[in-house]
Amino acid sequence: MCPDQWGVWFPDDEQQIPWERALDEMAEAGFSVMETGPFGYFPTDPDRLAAEMAARGFRVVAGTGWGILHQADAWPQTEERFRAIAATHAAVGAEYLVHLPPLFRDDKTGEMIDERELSPSAWALYVENANRLGRLLLDDYGLRMVLHPHGDSHIETPEEIARIFDATDPAYVNFCLDTGHVIYGQGDPIGMISEYPERIAYVHIKAFDPELVRQAHSEDWPFGEAVARGVSVAPPAGEPDMRALVSALAGLDKDLYVITEQDLYPVEASVPLPNAIATRRFLAECGLGLPGPTA
């Protein structure tokens, strides 16, 4: 489970559900494994974070961080941020840290805030710093870094994902297979499982509406607008086919954390709980997890 399923994209935002309510509802929905989402939404003090999670039966397995890797002057801030996230999460027993790439359009306004395509020198620095950050997190905190593809980022399309696989060191840089964002990038997450089995170390399982994906790209919507228009959907709606996906993941024959997500920012406060329960039950029917409570 991840706060994304409860409409949480930011550490603090007036349109988001208070963290105490979200955490209570996540437990009520029957989840027990937690990726904490934007750093600062939940308590960042490791003792308090551990206590709040334990009180509701959660085990923290991962943290999440945004960080700029392709700009030299951004490295000190990126390193500082990830060290803070890593220190908290290593202290509560997490195993992974999900790196979310910065977007070239603002999440809320859609304004262009970076180059849409990286120059050769910026790409080379991205690769160098991805390896650097992955090594730092593993050596200093015992956390495995997984890169996360994302709409409106430089790691979105199948070509960009293949390029990062080819260029980075698998000892330090692995992949969070976010099935929804791969669909949004017009890729095939099930095919990616068979093509890159050794690089997939962690999974976000979610579905996107393929027709809205096509419209978003043809009309050049910002990713935030696509989400507001409903591009992220609750399975069995949308793609990928969850039964085929779960079967493909099982074929990897390795232990994986599979985190349930749906991009729902912003969302009415009454929506996430019954929606998450229905999603959990459907995924259990597909062979992933236990059914949990009814809606």
Residue pairs with C-beta under 8 A, 6 or more apart in sequence:
1 26
1 29
1 31
1 33
1 34
1 35
1 58
1 259
1 260
1 276
2 34
2 35
2 36
2 37
2 64
2 204
2 259
2 260
2 261
3 19
3 22
3 36
3 37
3 38
3 41
3 42
4 37
4 261
4 262
4 263
4 264
5 26
5 260
5 261
5 262
5 264
5 272
5 275
5 276
5 279
6 16
6 17
6 22
6 25
6 26
6 264
6 267
6 272
6 276
7 15
7 16
7 17
7 264
7 265
7 266
7 267
7 271
7 272
8 16
8 17
8 22
8 37
8 38
8 41
8 265
9 16
9 38
9 107
9 265
10 16
10 38
10 41
10 107
11 38
11 39
11 40
11 41
12 40
12 41
15 265
15 266
16 41
16 265
16 266
17 25
17 269
17 272
19 41
19 42
19 43
21 269
22 272
23 42
23 52
23 53
23 56
23 58
24 56
25 272
25 273
25 276
26 34
26 56
26 58
26 276
27 56
27 57
27 58
28 273
28 293
29 273
29 276
29 277
29 280
29 292
29 293
30 277
30 280
30 290
30 291
30 292
30 293
31 58
31 260
31 276
31 280
31 292
32 57
32 58
32 59
33 58
33 59
33 61
33 257
33 259
34 53
34 58
34 59
34 60
34 61
35 60
35 61
35 62
35 63
35 64
35 96
35 98
35 257
35 259
36 42
36 49
36 60
36 62
36 63
36 64
36 89
37 64
38 64
39 63
39 64
39 65
39 81
39 84
39 85
39 88
42 49
42 52
43 49
43 52
44 84
44 88
45 88
46 87
46 88
46 89
46 91
46 92
49 60
49 88
49 92
50 60
50 91
50 92
53 59
53 60
53 92
59 93
60 89
60 92
60 93
60 94
61 94
61 95
61 96
61 257
62 89
62 94
62 95
62 96
62 97
62 98
62 202
62 257
62 259
63 85
63 86
63 88
63 89
63 94
63 96
63 97
63 98
63 143
64 85
64 97
64 98
64 100
65 81
65 82
65 85
65 97
65 98
65 99
65 100
66 81
66 100
66 101
66 102
67 74
67 78
67 81
67 82
67 99
67 100
67 102
67 133
68 74
68 75
68 77
68 78
68 102
69 75
69 78
69 101
69 125
69 126
69 129
69 130
69 133
70 118
70 122
70 123
70 125
70 126
70 129
70 154
71 122
71 125
72 125
75 129
78 129
78 133
79 133
79 136
82 97
82 99
82 133
82 136
82 137
83 136
83 140
85 97
86 97
86 137
86 140
86 141
86 143
87 141
89 97
89 141
89 143
90 141
90 142
90 143
94 143
95 143
95 144
95 257
96 143
96 144
96 145
96 146
96 201
96 202
96 257
97 137
97 141
97 143
97 144
97 145
97 146
98 145
98 146
98 148
98 176
98 202
99 130
99 133
99 145
99 146
99 147
99 148
100 148
100 150
101 147
101 148
101 149
101 150
101 153
101 154
101 155
102 114
102 153
103 113
103 114
103 150
103 151
103 152
103 153
103 223
104 112
104 113
104 114
104 115
104 116
104 152
104 153
104 154
105 111
105 112
105 113
105 152
105 222
105 223
105 224
106 113
106 222
106 224
107 223
107 224
108 224
110 221
110 222
110 224
110 225
115 122
117 154
118 126
118 154
123 154
123 163
126 154
126 164
127 164
127 167
127 168
130 145
130 147
130 164
130 168
130 172
130 173
131 168
131 169
131 172
131 173
133 145
133 172
134 144
134 145
134 168
134 169
134 171
134 172
134 173
135 169
135 171
135 172
137 143
137 144
137 145
138 144
138 145
138 171
138 172
144 174
144 201
144 202
145 172
145 173
145 174
146 174
146 175
146 176
146 201
146 202
147 155
147 164
147 168
147 173
147 174
147 175
147 176
148 155
148 176
148 178
148 181
148 204
149 155
149 156
149 160
149 161
149 176
149 178
149 181
149 182
149 185
150 156
150 178
150 181
150 223
151 181
151 184
151 185
151 223
151 226
152 222
152 223
154 160
155 161
155 164
156 181
156 184
156 185
157 185
157 186
157 187
158 182
158 185
158 186
158 187
158 188
158 192
160 185
161 175
161 182
161 185
161 187
161 192
164 173
165 175
165 196
165 199
170 198
170 199
174 199
174 200
174 201
174 202
175 196
175 199
175 200
175 201
175 202
176 201
176 202
176 203
176 204
177 189
177 192
177 193
177 200
177 202
177 203
177 204
178 203
178 204
178 206
178 261
179 189
179 203
179 204
179 205
179 206
179 207
179 240
179 245
180 204
180 206
180 207
180 208
180 232
180 261
180 262
180 263
181 204
182 188
182 189
182 192
183 189
183 207
183 208
183 210
183 213
183 238
183 239
183 240
184 208
184 213
184 216
184 223
184 226
184 231
186 213
186 217
188 240
189 240
189 245
190 240
190 241
190 244
190 245
190 248
192 200
193 200
193 245
193 248
193 249
193 251
193 252
194 248
194 251
197 252
200 252
200 256
201 256
202 256
202 257
202 259
203 249
203 256
203 257
203 258
203 259
204 259
204 261
205 242
205 245
205 258
205 259
205 260
205 261
205 283
205 288
206 232
206 235
206 260
206 261
206 262
206 263
207 232
207 233
207 234
207 235
207 236
207 237
207 238
207 239
207 240
207 242
207 262
208 231
208 232
208 233
208 238
208 239
209 230
209 231
209 232
209 233
209 237
209 238
209 239
210 238
210 239
212 226
212 229
212 230
212 231
213 226
213 231
215 221
216 223
216 225
216 226
216 229
216 231
221 229
224 265
227 263
227 264
227 265
228 266
231 263
232 238
232 262
232 263
232 264
233 262
234 262
234 275
234 278
234 279
234 282
235 242
235 279
235 282
235 283
236 242
236 282
242 282
242 283
242 286
242 288
243 286
243 287
245 286
246 283
246 286
246 287
246 288
247 287
249 256
249 258
249 288
250 287
258 288
258 289
260 276
260 279
260 280
260 283
262 275
262 276
262 279
264 271
264 272
264 275
274 295
277 292
277 293
277 294
277 295
278 295
280 289
280 291
280 292
281 291
281 292
281 294
281 295
283 289
284 290
284 291
284 292
285 291
